[in-house]
Amino acid sequence: MHVGAELDSRVRLVVTGRTVKTLEWTGDALNLIDQTKLPHEEVIVTCRTYQEVAAAIKQMRVRGAPAIGVCGAFGLALAARQSKASNATALLEELNQAAKVLLATRPTAVNLEWGVRRLLRAAERAAGRPSDIAALLLAEAEAMAEEDEAANRRLGAYGASLVPNEATILTHCNAGSLATVAYGTALGVVRAAWEQGKRIQVLADETRPFLQGARLTAWELAREGIPVTIITDNMAGHFLSRGRVDLVIVGADRIAANGDVANKIGTYSVAVLAKENSVPFYVAAPWSTVDISIRSGEDIPIEERNPEEVLCFAGQRVAPLGVSALHPAFDVTPNRYVSAIITERGILRSPYAVSLAAASRSEPTAEFGERAHARTD
């Protein structure tokens, strides 16, 4: 994998306004912001093969369910461009092998499977020379990137209606531009509220062990001038109990058909604390994160990462030698703790088995979510 040098006049982050784009197709490669280097270095990772895309996902150089979904799509497009297959049948065999490599990187986020499967289906339907199919797959991946940003902006606008003026918002992990192609999910709601002129502030859980809140959420918000304060994960209950938080907004890696939500480890704890203290707990995610095929959170696979990521901090071991650690990367929040699910198809309410099923049959509309709420409450 080629890793670019620290940004200078030759390599710059892609910025829309002040909002960073996490990935960009350059014409012959996929450029990604290396999120393991933030906030101290702004480095670009250049991926020219699907293997390099898979490595970037596995190593969390790129992370966030929507972002890795689109990255997976570009990975498969790169596999088609790499191929030396002489016909469509041979190309499809190679693409299926590449898909297995990409899908094995991170199992919890359904968006990765969604992105890869969407391109596989496009390849299966296509006819013509392998080079024509490769061009079609690249166009499809680029369309998915555009769709992701549009979906995030739409769900952000819906979610902003739930944010009071002068609210303090608690968030966990990073569900911002860096977790998507651009704009963000949970932070998309924050951005939309801020753009509407609401005077808000954010408490960002630091989010052990990768510190996505301290490193990434704080970096995003600070560069846009949105007030943000970092707290350790175990401070959330204190601030919730003291009335210092008006609402919680988090992202999601997979939402089951019944509304159970898999998200970064520690989300479940925040949800329980929010309910105990009568604070609304909202989940913001694009429709690609919803998995209607999964009955409940019990069926969601949970990624187990290297224990060394818990035992070490900033490359330095902090636990005694000989001591082990457990490292589930995600947990599941039961639907009873979720006040609403914010998607580009609207704001969905309990009972989620009904509202999610109805939304799955609907196109996005400005009023859909509230109509669903009225029907299902």
C-alpha positions as a printed Julia matrix, in Angstrom:
377×3 Matrix{Float64}:
   0.0     0.0     0.0
   1.3     3.39   -0.93
   0.96    5.93    1.87
   1.31    9.58    0.94
   3.53   11.99    2.82
   2.2    14.6     5.2
  -0.06   16.92    3.25
   1.59   19.77    1.45
   0.94   21.66   -1.78
   1.0    18.37   -3.71
  -1.53   16.4    -1.65
  -4.57   18.0    -0.07
  -7.69   16.8     1.63
 -10.82   17.05   -0.48
 -13.02   19.67    1.14
 -16.61   20.67    0.43
 -16.98   23.94    2.3
 -15.32   22.92    5.54
 -16.57   19.34    5.35
 -13.9    16.8     4.5
 -14.49   14.07    1.94
 -13.07   10.81    3.23
 -12.39    9.27   -0.17
 -11.86   10.39   -3.76
 -11.41    8.57   -7.04
  -8.49   10.2    -8.85
  -8.89    8.56  -12.26
  -6.63    5.58  -11.65
  -6.66    5.09   -7.86
  -8.7     5.59   -4.7
  -7.39    8.19   -2.27
  -8.35    7.85    1.39
  -7.66    9.95    4.44
  -5.52    7.83    6.77
  -7.59    8.06    9.94
  -4.96    6.34   12.06
  -2.79    9.46   11.67
  -5.36   12.07   12.68
  -5.44   14.57   14.28
  -1.7    15.25   14.23
  -0.97   14.32   10.61
  -3.13   14.66    7.52
  -1.97   11.8     5.31
  -3.44   10.32    2.13
  -3.49    6.57    1.47
  -3.5     5.73   -2.24
  -5.05    2.37   -3.18
  -4.51    1.01   -6.67
  -5.6    -2.58   -6.06
  -8.47   -4.24   -4.25
  -5.95   -5.84   -1.89
  -4.8    -2.39   -0.83
  -8.4    -1.33   -0.24
  -8.97   -4.44    1.88
  -5.84   -3.7     3.91
  -6.94   -0.09    4.49
 -10.31   -1.29    5.78
  -8.82   -3.98    8.0
  -6.23   -1.62    9.48
  -8.91    1.04   10.1
  -7.13    3.57    7.92
 -10.65    4.03    6.62
 -13.54    3.24    8.98
 -17.19    3.95    9.55
 -19.92    1.76    8.08
 -21.0     4.0     5.17
 -17.4     4.81    4.23
 -16.26    1.19    4.1
 -19.38    0.29    2.13
 -18.4     2.68   -0.65
 -14.73    1.71   -0.3
 -15.71   -1.92   -0.78
 -17.48   -0.94   -4.0
 -14.39    0.89   -5.26
 -12.31   -2.12   -4.24
 -14.36   -4.35   -6.5
 -14.15   -1.77   -9.3
 -10.36   -1.85   -8.89
 -10.43   -5.65   -9.06
 -12.17   -5.38  -12.42
  -9.6    -2.87  -13.64
  -6.75   -5.15  -12.45
  -8.18   -8.21  -14.16
  -6.57   -9.82  -17.2
  -9.69  -11.92  -17.86
 -10.46  -12.5   -21.52
 -14.22  -12.79  -21.12
 -17.08  -11.83  -18.8
 -17.36  -15.27  -17.2
 -13.7   -15.32  -16.17
 -13.98  -11.75  -14.89
 -16.96  -12.63  -12.73
 -15.02  -15.5   -11.17
 -12.21  -13.11  -10.28
 -14.64  -10.56   -8.88
 -16.21  -13.15   -6.61
 -12.78  -14.0    -5.23
 -12.01  -10.32   -4.67
 -15.39   -9.92   -2.95
 -14.49  -12.66   -0.47
 -11.28  -10.83    0.44
 -13.06   -7.52    0.9
 -15.96   -8.97    2.9
 -13.6   -10.79    5.27
 -12.06   -7.54    6.51
 -14.82   -6.38    8.91
 -17.98   -8.45    9.48
 -20.26   -6.23   11.57
 -20.99   -3.27    9.29
 -23.61   -4.4     6.75
 -22.72   -1.48    4.46
 -19.56   -3.29    3.35
 -21.58   -6.27    2.14
 -24.14   -3.9     0.61
 -21.49   -2.08   -1.4
 -19.68   -5.18   -2.62
 -22.88   -7.09   -3.44
 -24.29   -4.14   -5.36
 -21.29   -4.15   -7.68
 -21.36   -7.92   -8.02
 -25.0    -7.76   -9.12
 -24.12   -5.05  -11.64
 -21.34   -7.25  -13.02
 -23.67  -10.25  -13.26
 -26.2    -8.23  -15.27
 -23.6    -6.65  -17.56
 -22.65   -7.88  -20.97
 -19.67   -7.09  -23.15
 -15.92   -7.09  -22.86
 -14.24   -7.13  -19.43
 -13.0    -3.57  -20.01
 -16.58   -2.4   -20.59
 -17.75   -4.13  -17.41
 -14.87   -2.56  -15.47
 -15.92    0.9   -16.67
 -19.53    0.18  -15.69
 -18.48   -0.92  -12.19
 -16.39    2.21  -11.68
 -19.34    4.38  -12.7
 -21.54    2.49  -10.24
 -19.04    3.01   -7.38
 -18.83    6.73   -8.17
 -22.63    6.93   -8.15
 -22.69    5.24   -4.74
 -20.28    7.84   -3.38
 -22.56   10.64   -4.56
 -25.62    8.86   -3.16
 -23.98    8.49    0.24
 -23.31   12.19    0.64
 -26.83   13.04   -0.54
 -28.35   10.54    1.91
 -26.33   11.98    4.79
 -27.41   15.51    4.01
 -31.04   14.42    3.82
 -30.98   12.51    7.11
 -29.1    15.41    8.69
 -31.92   17.75    7.75
 -34.51   15.36    9.21
 -32.52   14.9    12.39
 -31.97   18.61   12.94
 -35.69   18.93   13.67
 -35.07   16.9    16.83
 -32.31   19.22   18.1
 -33.45   22.1    20.34
 -31.71   25.43   20.2
 -28.87   25.71   22.74
 -28.79   21.92   23.13
 -25.85   19.92   24.44
 -25.47   16.74   22.38
 -23.56   13.69   23.57
 -22.11   11.45   20.87
 -20.04    8.27   20.9
 -17.29    7.21   18.48
 -17.14    9.12   15.19
 -20.15    9.21   12.89
 -19.07   12.25   10.93
 -17.62   12.99    7.5
 -14.77   10.6     8.27
 -17.22    7.7     8.76
 -18.95    8.39    5.44
 -18.03    9.75    2.04
 -18.89   13.23    3.35
 -21.06   15.16    5.83
 -21.73   12.33    8.29
 -24.66   10.67   10.04
 -24.78   11.59   13.74
 -22.52   14.55   13.0
 -24.57   15.2     9.89
 -27.46   15.96   12.25
 -25.15   18.19   14.31
 -23.93   19.98   11.17
 -27.45   20.52    9.86
 -28.58   21.99   13.2
 -25.52   24.25   13.27
 -26.14   25.36    9.68
 -29.69   26.28   10.71
 -28.23   28.7    13.23
 -28.91   26.64   16.34
 -26.44   27.35   19.12
 -25.41   23.86   20.1
 -22.43   22.18   21.67
 -21.16   18.62   21.64
 -19.77   16.34   24.33
 -17.65   13.72   22.56
 -16.95   10.43   24.32
 -13.27    9.71   23.73
 -14.22    6.12   22.69
 -11.61    3.64   23.81
  -9.53    1.95   22.59
  -9.12    3.73   19.21
 -10.21    7.15   20.53
 -12.38    7.92   17.53
 -14.22   10.54   19.57
 -11.13   12.28   20.91
  -9.14   12.08   17.67
 -11.73   12.23   14.89
 -15.0    13.74   16.12
 -13.18   16.52   17.94
 -10.98   17.17   14.88
 -13.98   17.43   12.55
 -16.04   19.7    14.77
 -13.17   21.94   15.85
 -12.12   22.67   12.26
 -15.72   23.75   11.53
 -16.0    25.93   14.63
 -18.69   23.79   16.29
 -18.1    23.8    20.08
 -16.89   20.39   21.24
 -15.62   19.09   24.58
 -14.07   15.67   25.08
 -15.07   13.45   28.0
 -13.86    9.98   28.89
 -16.34    7.18   28.24
 -16.94    6.61   31.95
 -17.98   10.25   32.48
 -21.15    9.96   30.38
 -23.34    8.84   33.28
 -22.16   11.74   35.41
 -23.12   14.38   32.85
 -26.4    12.67   31.96
 -27.42   12.47   35.62
 -26.58   16.15   36.21
 -28.82   17.37   33.4
 -25.84   18.43   31.31
 -26.99   16.5    28.2
 -30.15   17.25   26.22
 -29.94   14.4    23.72
 -27.65   11.63   22.52
 -27.0    11.01   18.82
 -24.92    8.07   17.59
 -24.33    6.33   14.29
 -24.77    2.64   13.51
 -22.96   -0.21   11.81
 -26.01   -2.43   11.38
 -29.68   -2.02   12.28
 -31.74   -5.2    12.53
 -35.33   -5.53   11.32
 -36.63   -5.05   14.87
 -34.62   -1.86   15.45
 -31.77   -3.34   17.5
 -28.62   -1.37   16.73
 -25.01   -2.53   16.46
 -22.56    0.32   16.95
 -19.15    1.0    18.42
 -18.48   -0.77   21.71
 -19.78    1.36   24.58
 -22.89    2.57   22.76
 -25.15    0.18   24.71
 -23.89    1.63   28.01
 -24.63    5.17   26.85
 -28.13    4.14   25.73
 -28.95    2.58   29.1
 -27.68    5.65   30.94
 -29.69    7.94   28.66
 -32.92    6.04   29.31
 -32.28    5.98   33.07
 -31.97    9.76   32.99
 -34.88   10.39   30.56
 -32.61   11.74   27.82
 -33.57   10.97   24.18
 -31.23    8.51   22.46
 -31.24    8.83   18.66
 -29.55    6.68   16.03
 -28.64    8.28   12.69
 -27.77    6.06    9.74
 -28.33    5.82    5.98
 -30.68    3.12    4.7
 -27.67    1.05    3.58
 -27.05    0.35    7.3
 -30.49   -1.25    7.76
 -30.47   -5.03    7.4
 -34.05   -6.22    7.13
 -32.79   -9.8     6.68
 -31.52   -9.83   10.28
 -34.36  -10.53   12.73
 -32.74   -8.99   15.8
 -29.44   -7.87   17.26
 -28.77  -11.41   18.44
 -28.06  -12.34   14.83
 -25.56   -9.55   14.14
 -21.93  -10.8    13.94
 -19.64   -8.91   16.31
 -16.07   -8.31   15.2
 -13.37   -9.3    17.68
 -10.2    -7.3    17.22
  -6.62   -7.83   18.39
  -6.35   -7.64   22.22
  -3.11   -5.68   21.78
  -5.24   -2.7    20.75
  -6.61   -2.68   24.32
  -3.41   -3.6    26.11
  -1.42   -0.8    24.43
  -1.94    2.95   24.24
  -0.28    5.05   21.53
   2.05    2.14   20.8
   3.09    1.73   24.44
   1.95   -1.27   26.46
   0.05   -0.12   29.57
  -1.0    -3.52   30.99
   1.36   -5.95   32.74
   2.98   -8.62   30.61
   1.1   -11.88   30.74
  -2.3   -10.21   31.14
  -4.83  -10.75   28.35
  -7.7    -8.57   27.13
 -11.04   -8.94   25.38
 -11.81   -6.64   22.45
 -15.26   -6.81   20.88
 -15.34   -3.84   18.5
 -19.12   -3.39   18.7
 -22.07   -3.97   20.98
 -25.81   -4.18   20.36
 -28.31   -1.72   21.81
 -31.79   -3.26   22.15
 -34.52   -1.29   20.41
 -36.26   -0.38   23.68
 -33.48    2.14   24.37
 -33.76    3.86   20.98
 -35.98    6.97   20.88
 -35.91    7.21   17.07
 -33.92    6.07   14.05
 -33.03    8.89   11.66
 -32.54    7.89    8.0
 -32.79    9.62    4.65
 -36.25    8.04    4.42
 -37.41    9.89    7.51
 -37.54    9.68   11.29
 -38.7     6.22   12.32
 -40.27    5.39   15.67
 -41.19    2.31   17.67
 -42.46   -0.3    16.97
 -39.49   -0.57   14.63
 -40.5    -3.89   13.09
 -43.43   -1.96   11.6
 -41.8     1.38   10.78
 -38.63   -0.17    9.3
 -40.67   -2.57    7.18
 -42.81    0.3     5.93
 -39.75    2.42    5.17
 -38.18   -0.47    3.25
 -41.09   -0.27    0.81
 -40.98    3.52    0.49
 -38.92    6.04   -1.4
 -37.45    8.91    0.66
 -39.91   11.75    1.23
 -39.84   14.74    3.51
 -42.89   13.6     5.44
 -42.51    9.84    5.47
 -40.97    9.39    8.9
 -43.55   11.44   10.75
 -46.38    9.71    8.87
 -44.89    6.38    9.9
 -44.7     7.6    13.48
 -48.34    8.61   13.45
 -49.39    5.21   12.13
 -47.29    3.03   14.38
 -47.17    4.66   17.82
